[in-house]
Amino acid sequence: MSSPSAATASNSKKNEEKKQQQQKPSRADEIIFTNAFNNQRGTLAAFATCSNEEELHIVRDGFLLGLGCDLCPVESEAVKMAIVMDNRVAEATGSTSGFETMVKSARSSLGWSALVKAVKEKANQVNSNLDDIWLTLEKGRLEWLGACTGAHNLKVTLKEALEKEKGDNGTVPEGDISDAKMVWIYALCISIPSLQDTAQTWQSVVQMKDKTQPLLDYNATLWDCRKEEWKPLDLGVQAAAERGGSTLKEAWDA
């Protein structure tokens, strides 16, 4: 005969297992959510075109609206009706501001809060945290935008210098372009929190007197991309660009 404590422990274990089974999402729910999420990947990808936080939040809410229309027919009905009845939406249809106008209309509707709540509950039921997913994208984009803004003036200066280096054939030596990009990449790094230590190491390598003025007393011999201290900067900036929905080439050409 088992002791009372053993029986209690056994019952507790069974209850916990039952609770876990109840919380486990069904395969059907997972498929429905995944399909809805995939339908909105195009909207979500637009984060890479945003130039500020306000534009990012338009994309975020457009993504939630799309999910809501697919996953929450009851809660989305009031929001969709408000959009249809909004003259501003009709007037902006087909224009560059059409999406933004629609999202703002949805936000201002009485059913918006309920819809967002319902969408997030649907996501939680299949162990998907929409807030975490979005914040990762938003943080990456804003960080990259900040880095590009911080290094913009230097990039302009470098490109102007390269323009003066054009030969008779109208081209700039590849070596000069690579050297200029190295300085620009470093400038990007000093605005990216995760690369601060790496940038500081490079400052020592090239004997930089002022971290914000890499061209001051610039010594091309010291700025050698083959040095092992350079690789973490190069790879780190590429990763930051990817998190921001961009590439180094795209940012350099902008």
C-alpha positions in Angstrom: 0.0 0.0 0.0 1.4 3.4 -1.0 1.8 6.1 1.5 -0.4 9.3 1.4 2.6 11.4 0.3 3.4 9.0 -2.6 -0.3 9.1 -3.7 -0.3 12.8 -3.6 2.9 13.1 -5.6 1.4 10.6 -8.2 -1.8 12.6 -8.5 0.2 15.9 -8.8 2.3 14.4 -11.6 -0.8 13.2 -13.5 -2.5 16.6 -13.1 0.6 18.3 -14.5 0.8 15.9 -17.4 -2.9 16.5 -18.1 -2.4 20.3 -17.9 0.5 20.1 -20.4 -1.5 18.0 -22.8 -4.3 20.6 -22.6 -1.9 23.4 -23.3 -0.2 21.7 -26.2 -1.5 23.2 -29.4 -3.2 20.9 -31.9 -1.6 20.2 -35.2 -4.5 21.8 -37.0 -4.1 25.0 -35.0 -0.4 25.2 -35.8 -1.1 24.7 -39.5 -3.8 27.4 -39.6 -1.6 29.9 -37.8 1.5 29.0 -39.9 -0.5 29.5 -43.1 -1.9 32.9 -41.9 1.6 34.0 -40.8 3.1 33.0 -44.2 0.3 35.0 -46.0 1.6 38.1 -44.2 5.4 37.6 -44.8 5.3 40.1 -47.6 3.9 42.7 -45.2 6.3 41.8 -42.5 9.2 42.1 -44.9 8.4 45.7 -45.5 10.2 46.5 -42.3 13.3 46.6 -44.4 12.0 49.7 -46.3 11.1 51.7 -43.2 13.1 54.8 -42.4 11.8 55.6 -38.9 9.9 54.2 -36.0 6.5 55.5 -37.2 6.8 53.7 -40.5 7.8 50.6 -38.7 4.7 50.7 -36.5 2.6 51.0 -39.7 4.1 47.8 -41.0 3.7 46.1 -37.6 0.0 47.0 -37.3 -0.6 46.1 -41.0 0.9 42.7 -40.2 -1.4 42.3 -37.2 -4.4 43.4 -39.3 -3.7 40.9 -41.9 -3.3 38.1 -39.3 -6.5 39.2 -37.7 -8.5 39.0 -40.9 -7.3 35.4 -41.4 -7.4 34.1 -37.9 -10.1 36.1 -36.1 -13.2 36.6 -38.3 -15.4 37.7 -35.4 -13.1 40.3 -34.0 -12.0 41.6 -37.4 -15.5 42.2 -38.7 -15.9 45.6 -36.9 -12.4 46.7 -38.0 -13.0 45.7 -41.6 -16.4 47.5 -41.6 -14.7 50.7 -40.3 -12.1 50.5 -43.0 -14.8 50.1 -45.7 -16.8 53.0 -44.4 -13.8 55.3 -44.2 -13.7 57.7 -47.1 -10.0 58.4 -46.6 -9.3 54.8 -47.4 -11.3 54.9 -50.6 -9.6 58.1 -51.7 -6.1 56.6 -51.0 -6.7 53.3 -52.7 -4.1 52.6 -55.4 -1.8 55.4 -54.1 1.5 55.1 -52.3 -0.2 56.1 -49.1 -3.0 53.5 -49.5 -1.6 50.9 -47.1 -0.7 53.5 -44.4 -4.2 55.1 -44.6 -5.9 51.7 -44.3 -3.8 50.8 -41.2 -4.5 54.2 -39.5 -8.2 53.7 -40.2 -8.0 50.2 -38.6 -6.2 51.6 -35.6 -8.9 54.3 -35.0 -11.7 51.8 -35.2 -13.5 50.7 -32.0 -12.6 47.0 -32.6 -8.9 47.5 -33.0 -7.8 46.7 -29.4 -10.0 43.6 -29.3 -8.6 42.4 -32.6 -5.0 42.8 -31.6 -5.7 41.0 -28.3 -7.4 38.1 -30.1 -4.5 37.8 -32.7 -1.9 37.6 -29.9 -4.0 35.0 -28.0 -4.1 32.9 -31.2 -0.3 33.2 -31.5 0.2 32.3 -27.9 -1.9 29.2 -28.3 0.7 27.8 -30.7 3.7 29.1 -28.7 4.4 32.0 -31.0 5.3 35.4 -29.4 4.4 38.1 -31.9 5.8 40.8 -29.7 9.2 39.2 -29.5 9.2 38.5 -33.3 8.4 42.1 -34.1 10.7 43.7 -31.5 13.6 41.8 -33.0 12.9 43.2 -36.4 12.3 46.7 -35.1 15.4 46.8 -33.0 17.5 45.5 -35.9 16.1 48.1 -38.3 16.4 51.1 -36.0 20.0 50.1 -35.0 21.0 49.9 -38.6 19.3 53.1 -39.5 21.1 54.8 -36.7 24.5 53.4 -37.8 23.9 54.5 -41.4 22.9 58.0 -40.3 25.9 58.3 -38.0 28.3 57.3 -40.8 26.5 59.2 -43.6 28.6 62.4 -43.6 31.8 60.4 -43.6 30.5 58.3 -46.5 29.8 61.4 -48.5 33.3 62.7 -47.8 34.9 59.4 -48.9 32.8 59.2 -52.1 33.8 62.7 -53.0 37.5 61.8 -52.5 37.0 58.7 -54.7 35.4 60.8 -57.4 38.6 62.8 -57.6 40.6 59.6 -58.0 39.0 58.6 -61.2 41.4 57.8 -64.0 41.2 58.6 -67.7 38.9 55.7 -68.1 36.4 57.1 -65.6 36.9 54.4 -63.0 38.3 54.4 -59.5 41.0 51.8 -58.6 39.5 48.9 -56.6 42.1 49.3 -53.9 41.0 52.9 -53.2 37.3 51.8 -53.0 38.2 49.0 -50.6 40.2 51.4 -48.4 37.3 53.9 -48.3 34.8 51.2 -47.5 37.0 50.0 -44.6 36.9 53.5 -43.0 33.1 53.6 -43.6 32.6 50.2 -42.1 34.5 51.2 -39.0 32.3 54.3 -38.7 29.2 52.1 -38.8 30.6 50.0 -36.0 31.0 52.7 -33.5 27.2 53.3 -33.6 26.3 49.6 -33.1 26.3 48.7 -29.3 27.4 45.1 -29.8 30.5 46.2 -31.8 31.8 48.8 -29.4 34.6 46.7 -28.0 35.6 45.4 -31.4 35.8 49.0 -32.7 37.9 50.0 -29.8 40.3 47.3 -30.5 40.6 48.5 -34.1 41.2 52.0 -32.9 44.3 50.8 -31.1 45.5 48.8 -34.1 45.4 51.8 -36.5 46.6 54.2 -33.7 43.5 56.3 -34.0 43.6 59.5 -31.9 39.9 60.3 -32.1 37.4 57.5 -32.5 34.9 59.8 -34.3 37.5 61.0 -36.8 39.1 57.9 -38.5 40.5 60.1 -41.3 42.6 62.1 -38.8 46.2 61.1 -39.3 45.0 58.2 -41.4 47.7 55.7 -42.2 46.8 53.4 -45.1 49.5 50.9 -44.1 47.9 50.3 -40.7 44.4 49.9 -42.2 45.1 46.4 -43.5 42.0 44.2 -43.9 44.2 41.1 -43.6 44.8 41.9 -39.9 42.9 39.5 -37.7 41.4 42.4 -35.7 39.5 43.5 -38.8 37.4 40.4 -39.5 35.1 40.9 -36.4 34.2 44.4 -37.6 33.6 43.2 -41.2 31.4 40.3 -40.1 29.7 42.2 -37.3 28.6 45.0 -39.6 27.3 42.5 -42.2 25.3 40.8 -39.5 23.9 44.2 -38.4 22.9 45.0 -41.9 21.1 41.7 -42.2 19.3 42.4 -39.0 18.2 45.7 -40.4 16.9 44.2 -43.6 19.7 45.5 -45.7 23.2 44.8 -47.0 26.5 46.7 -47.0 26.3 47.2 -50.7 22.8 48.6 -50.5 23.9 51.0 -47.8 27.0 52.1 -49.5 25.2 52.7 -52.8 22.4 54.7 -51.1 
